[in-house]
Amino acid sequence: MSRDDNCSSTIAILSFLTGTVIGAGIALLVTPKTGEETRDILMDYGYGIKNKVSELPDNLKVRAEKATEHGRDMIERGKDLIHRGTDLVGQGKGYLEEKKETLSAAIDAGKKAMQEEKSRLAAEIEEE
């Protein structure tokens, strides 16, 4: 879960709560109730909002802990991948060194064979 997802979900929750409060306030103002009934309704509604808001930090804390744990897991996986990459690079270097030596030996053998053939042809030309 990315930081933007956490931020957007928090904004959505707060927007919903704000809209709910505004809607409830307008509904209470336009209904024909007595002042005492309206106060009781508002008090009950206020306690409900208080409970929901008090749960919000716990939810955010749980999400933050999950995000932190996920981040740690990703770091560990990254470290493992780096170690594997380093090992593969070492193996690749060894392979390249081996092939370089083989190629150098083949080039040296080719030079020697060419020099021998050149000497042999020069000797044939002199005999003629």
Stockholm file with secondary structure:
# STOCKHOLM 1.0

chainA/1-128         MSRDDNCSSTIAILSFLTGTVIGAGIALLVTPKTGEETRDILMDYGYGIKNKVSELPDNLKVRAEKATEHGRDMIERGKDLIHRGTDLVGQGKGYLEEKKETLSAAIDAGKKAMQEEKSRLAAEIEEE
#=GR chainA/1-128 SS CCHHHHHHHHHHHHHHHHHHHHHHHHHHHHSCCCHHHHHHHHHHHHHHHHHHHHHHHHHHHHHHHHHHHHHHHHHHHHHHHHHHHHHHHHHHHHHHHHHHHHHHHHHHHHHHHHHHHHHHHHHHHHHC
#=GC SS_cons         CCHHHHHHHHHHHHHHHHHHHHHHHHHHHHSCCCHHHHHHHHHHHHHHHHHHHHHHHHHHHHHHHHHHHHHHHHHHHHHHHHHHHHHHHHHHHHHHHHHHHHHHHHHHHHHHHHHHHHHHHHHHHHHC
//
